[in-house]
Amino acid sequence: MVENGGAARAYPLQILIWHELVNDHFGARAILVSYCPLCNSAVVFDRSLNGQVYEFGVSGMLRESDMVMFDRQTESLWQQITGEAIVGSLAGRELTVVPGQTVSFETFQTQFPDGEVLSRNTGLDRAYGQNPYAGYESGGRLIMPINLSSTNVPRELRRSPLERILAVSIDGQTKAYPFRLLRRAGVLEDRIGNTSIVIFVDDRVTGALDAARISESTEVGAAAVFSPELEGRHLKFERSKHRIVDDETHSEWNLFGVATAGPLKGRQLAPVSHREAFAFAWFIFRPDTELYRDTSDCR
């Protein structure tokens, strides 16, 4: 899901799992919506560089199990998870990430009843709603072989390389939060450098890479990151029975950081850029990432 000036647009994984890339315009901005199923990496980019708008396609190649894209103007090759050109005349250039969120359709529709949704009428015959990678996530094994022992994937994640993580980058520092811990916490507050963040979690989000029919897959959860500072106050949050409330005013908040009930209704927390991916993929391409560890976690 991408938001722009109060308008919002959703790109269902049921479609992206088959096409992997969508070249689009949203408002005045040319965007690229990308999804690599093997890495569970959904990233939105601005596809403009120095005033030139590029159009992207799927090259059919993989690098460390991550999709390699190409632009049709120069035929340079680009890494999907990072948005960096790795071969060609644009090598070394990097696309700007556009903030986006992975949420359930119900959550999207509730917040944006007039929001636009990518149509299945693509002109191509695809089994939208079906998962061509059935059993991938639940099987726990990589489809494409990677020697994890020679990578920077933390030791505790090498046993479960398909564990979902949430990565947050602030001022050059990045920290990864395992969804296993986030779902248990419901709400998690932390600091990256000198910046406080709060992570909201919604358990009621279905994964796309488990059952053969996506709608029958297990719930994997979704998360979003915000600044807990609002109008000069540092708010504290907690989750109770799928409700996120702040301790100060008992207002209720949704996954978009918007207060939906209570004294702060209508206020919105400042979002913090983040990405979701399988652990192996993120740490291979961002080896300087710090792994968040819960000292009470006995794993």
Secondary structure, DSSP 8 states (H G I E B T S, - for coil): -EEETTEEEE--HHHHHHH-EEEEEETTEEEEEEEETTTTEEEEEE-EETTEE--EEEEEEEETTEEEEEETTT--EEETTTTEEEESTTTT-B-EEE------HHHHHHH-TT-EE--S--SS---TTB-TTTTHHHHT--SS---GGGS---HHHHT-TT-EEEEEEETTEEEEEEHHHHHHHSEEEEEETTEEEEEEEES--B-SSSSSBGGGS-B--EEEEE--EETTEE--EEEETTEEEETTT--EE-TTSBEEESTTTT-B--B--EEEEEHHHHHHH-TT-EE---TT---
